Amino acid sequence: MSTVKYMAEEIIIKRGVDALFKELGPVEAVRFINLPKRKRVESVKRHRQWQRQLAKEPFLNEVFRK
């Protein structure tokens, strides 16, 4: 079994930023880097939202193969 060696974070960041600038150009690369992050929904709230939209019968039939 081979051993995996990870690159240092600084190298990964530099190579990633270099690739962005090369492929997108400076304006679009900076725009991409500055895209707003989606705010995470708290897990209990997210679960309750999922439950509200859930079609109960088809879901249970799929899970238990009725």
C-alpha positions, 0 to 999 in steps of 0.5 A, spaced: 500 500 500 502 506 498 503 512 502 499 519 500 503 525 502 499 531 501 501 538 499 502 544 504 496 548 504 500 554 502 502 551 495 495 548 494 492 555 495 497 558 490 496 553 485 489 554 485 489 561 485 494 561 479 489 556 475 483 561 476 487 567 474 490 563 468 483 560 466 478 566 468 482 572 467 484 577 473 477 580 473 473 574 473 478 570 478 477 576 483 469 576 482 469 568 483 473 568 489 469 574 492 462 570 491 458 570 497 457 564 501 451 561 502 449 561 509 448 554 512 441 553 515 441 550 522 441 542 522 434 542 526 431 547 522 433 544 515 431 537 517 424 540 519 424 544 512 425 537 509 420 534 513 415 539 511 416 538 503 416 530 504 411 526 500 410 521 506 407 515 502 412 515 496 418 516 501 416 510 506 414 506 500 421 507 497 424 506 503 421 499 505 419 497 498 412 496 499 
